[in-house]
Amino acid sequence: MSTDKPSVRRVIVDEGSAGQRLDNFLLRELKGVPKTHVYRVIRAGEVRVNKGRAQADTRLEVGDEVRIPPVRVPEKAAVPEAPAREFPVIFEDEHLLVIDKPAGVAVHGGSGVSYGVIEALRRARPAAKFLELVHRLDKETSGLLMIAKKRSALVNLQDQLRDRETGKTYAALVWGDWPDKLKVIDVPLVKFVGSDGERWVRPGQADEPEAKRSISLVKVLRRTPQFSLLDVTIKTGRTHQIRVHLQQAGHPIVGDPKYGDFEKNRALARGPAKFDRMFLHARRLRFNHPATGEEITVEAPLPPDCAKLTHP
């Protein structure tokens, strides 16, 4: 633990934190302090907003003064800091940033990963007051990722995603000949933790309490002797949705390390194509601009290794 004696801090809420809940604000200000301790000091009335007691769900406004009591912050473990890194920019203005994320890069640190896209971007842009992920992509998935540059944009875009007002289309290459008649997959999904401690998803039954309705629309773009290239538009954004939907239909995604055909994946990686990643790419995104309301469509071309596999 740090030997420095902590002292009371008074923080003025700026535009980047306006609209945020008090608990989330404190968790960011007191990085490394256990959540349980943060909630304990709020309940005890030690945290004040404008000199008055406040609840965990109190929404902060620009100019609010937050009194943060003395809290010991554990010394940081020797975790390597994220190297500064920029990513290919598809769209950017003062409200948001849309990048083309490479495969194999996590969107944020955690679960055995020291850092991801968001930490690298923050290091690359030290002057940016606010950079937050609007949504997530699996580490193995490439393609379009939205990052908010203002809290108002974050809230607006997440509301659009929740209300299914955005269009998210992925390119997926699957093993085998996808049946033309299978255009809508409406199969509920259940999240669970496996014996390996990993997070998994499986198809469920509509009457299962944990099952969440999940809908994917599928269109065949191209066929080769081995593969089918699909356009998959998701109407719900469940964890691993596309990966599990396509696998349960009998056509797993090429290169999927979790739900795929491992023998075929290994042969492809060792063969002349040397293709050793999951072929799932977030290629098109449609949303309304959080400030102007204008409909925006952004697209990211297939990465070269994926394009080569579909045009041998």
C-alpha positions as a Markdown table, in Angstrom:
| # | Residue | x | y | z |
|---|---|---|---|---|
| 1 | Met | 0.0 | 0.0 | 0.0 |
| 2 | Ser | 1.1 | 3.6 | -0.6 |
| 3 | Thr | 2.7 | 5.2 | 2.4 |
| 4 | Asp | 1.6 | 8.8 | 1.4 |
| 5 | Lys | -1.1 | 10.0 | 3.7 |
| 6 | Pro | -4.2 | 10.6 | 1.6 |
| 7 | Ser | -6.1 | 13.9 | 1.9 |
| 8 | Val | -9.5 | 15.3 | 1.0 |
| 9 | Arg | -9.8 | 16.2 | -2.6 |
| 10 | Arg | -12.4 | 18.6 | -4.1 |
| 11 | Val | -13.0 | 18.0 | -7.8 |
| 12 | Ile | -15.0 | 20.3 | -10.1 |
| 13 | Val | -17.1 | 18.4 | -12.6 |
| 14 | Asp | -16.2 | 19.4 | -16.2 |
| 15 | Glu | -18.1 | 18.8 | -19.5 |
| 16 | Gly | -16.4 | 15.4 | -19.9 |
| 17 | Ser | -18.0 | 14.1 | -16.7 |
| 18 | Ala | -21.4 | 15.9 | -16.9 |
| 19 | Gly | -24.3 | 13.5 | -16.8 |
| 20 | Gln | -22.3 | 10.7 | -15.2 |
| 21 | Arg | -23.5 | 8.9 | -12.1 |
| 22 | Leu | -21.6 | 9.7 | -8.9 |
| 23 | Asp | -20.5 | 6.0 | -8.4 |
| 24 | Asn | -19.0 | 5.8 | -11.9 |
| 25 | Phe | -17.3 | 9.1 | -11.5 |
| 26 | Leu | -15.7 | 8.0 | -8.2 |
| 27 | Leu | -14.6 | 4.6 | -9.6 |
| 28 | Arg | -12.7 | 6.5 | -12.3 |
| 29 | Glu | -11.2 | 9.1 | -9.9 |
| 30 | Leu | -10.2 | 6.3 | -7.4 |
| 31 | Lys | -8.7 | 3.8 | -9.8 |
| 32 | Gly | -7.5 | 0.7 | -7.9 |
| 33 | Val | -9.8 | 1.2 | -4.9 |
| 34 | Pro | -12.2 | -1.8 | -4.6 |
| 35 | Lys | -15.8 | -1.1 | -5.7 |
| 36 | Thr | -17.1 | -2.2 | -2.3 |
| 37 | His | -15.1 | 0.5 | -0.6 |
| 38 | Val | -16.2 | 3.2 | -3.0 |
| 39 | Tyr | -19.9 | 2.4 | -2.3 |
| 40 | Arg | -19.2 | 2.2 | 1.5 |
| 41 | Val | -17.9 | 5.8 | 1.6 |
| 42 | Ile | -20.9 | 7.0 | -0.5 |
| 43 | Arg | -23.3 | 5.3 | 1.9 |
| 44 | Ala | -21.5 | 6.7 | 4.9 |
| 45 | Gly | -22.0 | 10.2 | 3.6 |
| 46 | Glu | -18.3 | 10.9 | 3.3 |
| 47 | Val | -18.7 | 11.9 | -0.4 |
| 48 | Arg | -20.4 | 15.3 | -0.8 |
| 49 | Val | -21.7 | 17.0 | -3.9 |
| 50 | Asn | -21.9 | 20.8 | -3.4 |
| 51 | Lys | -21.4 | 20.2 | 0.3 |
| 52 | Gly | -24.5 | 17.9 | 0.6 |
| 53 | Arg | -24.9 | 14.1 | 0.9 |
| 54 | Ala | -25.5 | 12.3 | -2.4 |
| 55 | Gln | -26.5 | 8.8 | -3.5 |
| 56 | Ala | -24.6 | 6.5 | -5.8 |
| 57 | Asp | -27.0 | 7.2 | -8.7 |
| 58 | Thr | -26.8 | 11.0 | -8.3 |
| 59 | Arg | -26.2 | 12.6 | -11.8 |
| 60 | Leu | -23.4 | 15.1 | -11.8 |
| 61 | Glu | -23.6 | 18.5 | -13.6 |
| 62 | Val | -21.0 | 20.8 | -15.0 |
| 63 | Gly | -19.6 | 22.9 | -12.1 |
| 64 | Asp | -20.6 | 20.6 | -9.3 |
| 65 | Glu | -18.0 | 20.3 | -6.6 |
| 66 | Val | -17.4 | 16.7 | -5.5 |
| 67 | Arg | -15.7 | 16.2 | -2.1 |
| 68 | Ile | -13.7 | 12.9 | -2.2 |
| 69 | Pro | -12.7 | 11.7 | 1.3 |
| 70 | Pro | -9.2 | 10.4 | 2.1 |
| 71 | Val | -9.0 | 6.9 | 0.5 |
| 72 | Arg | -5.8 | 4.9 | 0.3 |
| 73 | Val | -5.2 | 3.8 | -3.3 |
| 74 | Pro | -3.2 | 0.6 | -3.6 |
| 75 | Glu | 0.1 | 1.0 | -5.4 |
| 76 | Lys | -0.1 | 0.0 | -9.0 |
| 77 | Ala | 1.2 | -3.4 | -9.8 |
| 78 | Ala | 4.0 | -3.5 | -12.4 |
| 79 | Val | 1.7 | -3.7 | -15.4 |
| 80 | Pro | 3.2 | -2.3 | -18.6 |
| 81 | Glu | 1.5 | 1.0 | -19.6 |
| 82 | Ala | -0.3 | 1.0 | -22.9 |
| 83 | Pro | 1.9 | 2.1 | -25.7 |
| 84 | Ala | 0.5 | 5.1 | -27.6 |
| 85 | Arg | -1.2 | 3.9 | -30.8 |
| 86 | Glu | -3.5 | 5.4 | -33.4 |
| 87 | Phe | -5.7 | 3.2 | -35.6 |
| 88 | Pro | -7.1 | 3.8 | -39.1 |
| 89 | Val | -9.7 | 6.5 | -38.8 |
| 90 | Ile | -12.9 | 6.1 | -40.8 |
| 91 | Phe | -14.8 | 9.1 | -39.4 |
| 92 | Glu | -14.0 | 11.8 | -36.9 |
| 93 | Asp | -15.3 | 15.1 | -35.6 |
| 94 | Glu | -15.5 | 16.7 | -32.2 |
| 95 | His | -18.2 | 14.3 | -31.0 |
| 96 | Leu | -17.0 | 10.9 | -32.0 |
| 97 | Leu | -14.4 | 8.8 | -33.7 |
| 98 | Val | -14.9 | 5.6 | -35.7 |
| 99 | Ile | -11.8 | 3.5 | -36.3 |
| 100 | Asp | -11.0 | 0.3 | -38.2 |
| 101 | Lys | -9.8 | -2.1 | -35.4 |
| 102 | Pro | -7.4 | -4.8 | -36.4 |
| 103 | Ala | -8.0 | -8.4 | -35.5 |
| 104 | Gly | -6.2 | -9.7 | -32.4 |
| 105 | Val | -6.4 | -6.4 | -30.5 |
| 106 | Ala | -8.7 | -6.2 | -27.4 |
| 107 | Val | -10.9 | -3.1 | -27.2 |
| 108 | His | -9.9 | -2.6 | -23.5 |
| 109 | Gly | -7.7 | -4.1 | -20.8 |
| 110 | Gly | -8.9 | -6.8 | -18.5 |
| 111 | Ser | -9.3 | -10.6 | -18.4 |
| 112 | Gly | -5.6 | -11.2 | -18.8 |
| 113 | Val | -5.0 | -8.3 | -21.2 |
| 114 | Ser | -3.0 | -5.3 | -19.9 |
| 115 | Tyr | -4.4 | -2.8 | -22.3 |
| 116 | Gly | -6.5 | -2.5 | -25.5 |
| 117 | Val | -7.6 | 0.0 | -28.1 |
| 118 | Ile | -9.1 | 2.6 | -25.7 |
| 119 | Glu | -6.0 | 2.7 | -23.4 |
| 120 | Ala | -3.7 | 3.0 | -26.4 |
| 121 | Leu | -5.8 | 5.8 | -27.9 |
| 122 | Arg | -5.8 | 7.7 | -24.6 |
| 123 | Arg | -2.0 | 7.5 | -24.5 |
| 124 | Ala | -1.8 | 8.6 | -28.1 |
| 125 | Arg | -4.1 | 11.6 | -27.5 |
| 126 | Pro | -3.1 | 13.0 | -24.1 |
| 127 | Ala | -5.0 | 16.3 | -24.7 |
| 128 | Ala | -8.3 | 14.5 | -25.2 |
| 129 | Lys | -10.5 | 15.1 | -22.1 |
| 130 | Phe | -12.9 | 12.3 | -22.9 |
| 131 | Leu | -12.5 | 9.0 | -24.9 |
| 132 | Glu | -14.9 | 6.1 | -24.1 |
| 133 | Leu | -16.0 | 3.0 | -26.0 |
| 134 | Val | -19.5 | 3.2 | -27.4 |
| 135 | His | -19.7 | -0.5 | -27.9 |
| 136 | Arg | -17.4 | -3.5 | -28.1 |
| 137 | Leu | -15.9 | -6.0 | -30.6 |
| 138 | Asp | -14.4 | -9.3 | -29.7 |
| 139 | Lys | -10.6 | -9.3 | -29.7 |
| 140 | Glu | -10.6 | -11.7 | -32.7 |
| 141 | Thr | -13.1 | -9.5 | -34.7 |
| 142 | Ser | -11.8 | -6.7 | -36.9 |
| 143 | Gly | -13.6 | -3.6 | -38.2 |
| 144 | Leu | -15.6 | -0.6 | -37.2 |
| 145 | Leu | -15.5 | 0.6 | -33.6 |
| 146 | Met | -17.1 | 3.8 | -32.3 |
| 147 | Ile | -15.4 | 5.9 | -29.6 |
| 148 | Ala | -17.2 | 8.9 | -28.1 |
| 149 | Lys | -15.3 | 12.1 | -27.5 |
| 150 | Lys | -18.1 | 13.7 | -25.4 |
| 151 | Arg | -20.3 | 12.2 | -22.7 |
| 152 | Ser | -23.4 | 13.5 | -24.6 |
| 153 | Ala | -22.4 | 11.5 | -27.7 |
| 154 | Leu | -21.7 | 8.4 | -25.6 |
| 155 | Val | -25.2 | 8.5 | -24.1 |
| 156 | Asn | -26.9 | 9.2 | -27.4 |
| 157 | Leu | -25.1 | 6.5 | -29.4 |
| 158 | Gln | -25.6 | 3.9 | -26.6 |
| 159 | Asp | -29.3 | 4.8 | -26.6 |
| 160 | Gln | -29.5 | 4.2 | -30.3 |
| 161 | Leu | -27.8 | 0.8 | -29.9 |
| 162 | Arg | -30.2 | -0.2 | -27.1 |
| 163 | Asp | -33.2 | 0.9 | -29.2 |
| 164 | Arg | -31.8 | -1.0 | -32.2 |
| 165 | Glu | -31.8 | 2.2 | -34.3 |
| 166 | Thr | -28.3 | 1.4 | -35.7 |
| 167 | Gly | -27.5 | -0.9 | -38.5 |
| 168 | Lys | -24.4 | -3.2 | -37.8 |
| 169 | Thr | -23.4 | -5.4 | -40.7 |
| 170 | Tyr | -20.5 | -7.9 | -40.6 |
| 171 | Ala | -18.7 | -9.9 | -43.2 |
| 172 | Ala | -18.4 | -13.5 | -42.1 |
| 173 | Leu | -16.7 | -16.4 | -44.0 |
| 174 | Val | -18.1 | -19.8 | -43.0 |
| 175 | Trp | -17.2 | -23.3 | -43.8 |
| 176 | Gly | -19.4 | -25.1 | -46.4 |
| 177 | Asp | -22.4 | -24.1 | -48.6 |
| 178 | Trp | -24.8 | -21.8 | -46.7 |
| 179 | Pro | -28.4 | -22.6 | -47.6 |
| 180 | Asp | -30.0 | -19.7 | -49.5 |
| 181 | Lys | -33.3 | -20.2 | -47.7 |
| 182 | Leu | -31.8 | -19.5 | -44.3 |
| 183 | Lys | -32.1 | -15.8 | -44.1 |
| 184 | Val | -33.2 | -15.1 | -40.6 |
| 185 | Ile | -31.8 | -16.7 | -37.4 |
| 186 | Asp | -34.0 | -16.1 | -34.5 |
| 187 | Val | -32.4 | -18.3 | -31.8 |
| 188 | Pro | -32.2 | -17.2 | -28.1 |
| 189 | Leu | -28.8 | -17.2 | -26.5 |
| 190 | Val | -27.6 | -18.1 | -23.0 |
| 191 | Lys | -24.3 | -16.8 | -21.4 |
| 192 | Phe | -22.5 | -19.1 | -19.0 |
| 193 | Val | -19.1 | -19.7 | -17.5 |
| 194 | Gly | -17.4 | -22.9 | -18.5 |
| 195 | Ser | -15.3 | -25.3 | -16.4 |
| 196 | Asp | -12.3 | -23.5 | -17.8 |
| 197 | Gly | -13.5 | -20.2 | -16.2 |
| 198 | Glu | -14.1 | -18.7 | -19.7 |
| 199 | Arg | -17.2 | -16.9 | -20.8 |
| 200 | Trp | -19.2 | -19.0 | -23.3 |
| 201 | Val | -22.5 | -18.6 | -25.1 |
| 202 | Arg | -24.9 | -21.4 | -26.2 |
| 203 | Pro | -28.2 | -21.6 | -28.0 |
| 204 | Gly | -31.1 | -21.7 | -25.6 |
| 205 | Gln | -34.8 | -22.3 | -25.4 |
| 206 | Ala | -37.4 | -19.5 | -25.5 |
| 207 | Asp | -38.7 | -20.5 | -22.1 |
| 208 | Glu | -35.3 | -20.5 | -20.3 |
| 209 | Pro | -35.1 | -17.7 | -17.8 |
| 210 | Glu | -31.5 | -16.8 | -18.8 |
| 211 | Ala | -32.2 | -17.0 | -22.6 |
| 212 | Lys | -32.2 | -13.7 | -24.5 |
| 213 | Arg | -33.9 | -13.4 | -27.9 |
| 214 | Ser | -31.3 | -12.9 | -30.6 |
| 215 | Ile | -31.9 | -12.1 | -34.3 |
| 216 | Ser | -29.3 | -12.2 | -37.1 |
| 217 | Leu | -30.2 | -11.5 | -40.8 |
| 218 | Val | -28.0 | -13.5 | -43.3 |
| 219 | Lys | -27.3 | -12.9 | -47.0 |
| 220 | Val | -24.9 | -14.9 | -49.1 |
| 221 | Leu | -22.4 | -12.6 | -51.0 |
| 222 | Arg | -20.2 | -15.2 | -52.6 |
| 223 | Arg | -19.5 | -18.9 | -52.7 |
| 224 | Thr | -16.2 | -20.8 | -53.2 |
| 225 | Pro | -15.7 | -24.6 | -53.2 |
| 226 | Gln | -14.9 | -24.5 | -49.5 |
| 227 | Phe | -16.6 | -21.4 | -48.1 |
| 228 | Ser | -19.6 | -19.1 | -48.1 |
| 229 | Leu | -19.0 | -15.3 | -47.6 |
| 230 | Leu | -22.0 | -13.9 | -45.7 |
| 231 | Asp | -23.3 | -10.4 | -44.9 |
| 232 | Val | -24.7 | -10.7 | -41.4 |
| 233 | Thr | -26.8 | -7.8 | -40.0 |
| 234 | Ile | -27.6 | -8.1 | -36.3 |
| 235 | Lys | -30.9 | -6.8 | -34.9 |
| 236 | Thr | -29.7 | -7.6 | -31.3 |
| 237 | Gly | -26.2 | -7.2 | -29.9 |
| 238 | Arg | -25.6 | -10.2 | -27.8 |
| 239 | Thr | -22.2 | -11.5 | -26.7 |
| 240 | His | -20.8 | -13.8 | -29.4 |
| 241 | Gln | -24.1 | -13.7 | -31.2 |
| 242 | Ile | -23.0 | -14.1 | -34.8 |
| 243 | Arg | -20.4 | -16.7 | -33.9 |
| 244 | Val | -22.9 | -18.9 | -32.1 |
| 245 | His | -25.8 | -18.4 | -34.5 |
| 246 | Leu | -23.7 | -19.5 | -37.5 |
| 247 | Gln | -22.1 | -22.4 | -35.6 |
| 248 | Gln | -25.5 | -23.7 | -34.5 |
| 249 | Ala | -26.7 | -23.5 | -38.1 |
| 250 | Gly | -23.9 | -26.0 | -39.0 |
| 251 | His | -21.5 | -23.5 | -40.6 |
| 252 | Pro | -19.0 | -22.1 | -38.1 |
| 253 | Ile | -16.9 | -19.1 | -38.9 |
| 254 | Val | -13.5 | -19.8 | -40.5 |
| 255 | Gly | -10.8 | -19.4 | -37.9 |
| 256 | Asp | -13.0 | -19.0 | -34.9 |
| 257 | Pro | -10.8 | -20.2 | -32.0 |
| 258 | Lys | -13.8 | -20.7 | -29.6 |
| 259 | Tyr | -16.8 | -22.0 | -31.6 |
| 260 | Gly | -15.1 | -23.1 | -34.8 |
| 261 | Asp | -14.0 | -26.3 | -36.6 |
| 262 | Phe | -10.5 | -26.6 | -35.0 |
| 263 | Glu | -9.1 | -29.2 | -37.4 |
| 264 | Lys | -10.1 | -27.2 | -40.5 |
| 265 | Asn | -8.8 | -24.0 | -38.9 |
| 266 | Arg | -5.5 | -25.7 | -38.2 |
| 267 | Ala | -5.2 | -27.0 | -41.7 |
| 268 | Leu | -6.0 | -23.6 | -43.2 |
| 269 | Ala | -3.4 | -21.9 | -40.9 |
| 270 | Arg | -0.7 | -24.4 | -41.9 |
| 271 | Gly | -1.6 | -24.5 | -45.6 |
| 272 | Pro | -0.6 | -22.2 | -48.4 |
| 273 | Ala | -3.1 | -19.5 | -47.4 |
| 274 | Lys | -1.4 | -19.2 | -43.9 |
| 275 | Phe | -4.8 | -17.8 | -42.7 |
| 276 | Asp | -4.6 | -17.7 | -38.9 |
| 277 | Arg | -7.4 | -15.4 | -37.6 |
| 278 | Met | -11.1 | -15.4 | -37.3 |
| 279 | Phe | -12.9 | -14.2 | -40.5 |
| 280 | Leu | -15.4 | -11.8 | -38.9 |
| 281 | His | -15.2 | -8.2 | -39.9 |
| 282 | Ala | -17.5 | -5.3 | -38.8 |
| 283 | Arg | -17.8 | -3.8 | -42.3 |
| 284 | Arg | -20.7 | -1.3 | -42.2 |
| 285 | Leu | -22.3 | 0.8 | -39.5 |
| 286 | Arg | -25.3 | 3.1 | -39.8 |
| 287 | Phe | -26.3 | 5.6 | -37.1 |
| 288 | Asn | -27.7 | 9.0 | -36.5 |
| 289 | His | -25.1 | 11.7 | -35.6 |
| 290 | Pro | -25.4 | 12.4 | -31.9 |
| 291 | Ala | -25.4 | 16.2 | -32.3 |
| 292 | Thr | -27.0 | 16.8 | -35.8 |
| 293 | Gly | -29.3 | 13.8 | -36.1 |
| 294 | Glu | -28.0 | 13.2 | -39.7 |
| 295 | Glu | -27.9 | 9.6 | -40.8 |
| 296 | Ile | -24.3 | 8.5 | -41.3 |
| 297 | Thr | -23.1 | 5.3 | -42.9 |
| 298 | Val | -19.5 | 4.2 | -42.5 |
| 299 | Glu | -17.7 | 1.3 | -44.1 |
| 300 | Ala | -14.4 | -0.5 | -43.6 |
| 301 | Pro | -13.0 | -2.7 | -46.5 |
| 302 | Leu | -12.1 | -6.3 | -45.9 |
| 303 | Pro | -8.5 | -6.6 | -44.5 |
| 304 | Pro | -6.1 | -7.8 | -47.2 |
| 305 | Asp | -5.7 | -11.3 | -45.7 |
| 306 | Cys | -9.5 | -11.8 | -45.7 |
| 307 | Ala | -9.9 | -10.4 | -49.2 |
| 308 | Lys | -7.2 | -12.7 | -50.5 |
| 309 | Leu | -9.0 | -15.7 | -49.0 |
| 310 | Thr | -12.3 | -14.8 | -50.8 |
| 311 | His | -10.6 | -14.1 | -54.1 |
| 312 | Pro | -7.9 | -16.8 | -54.4 |
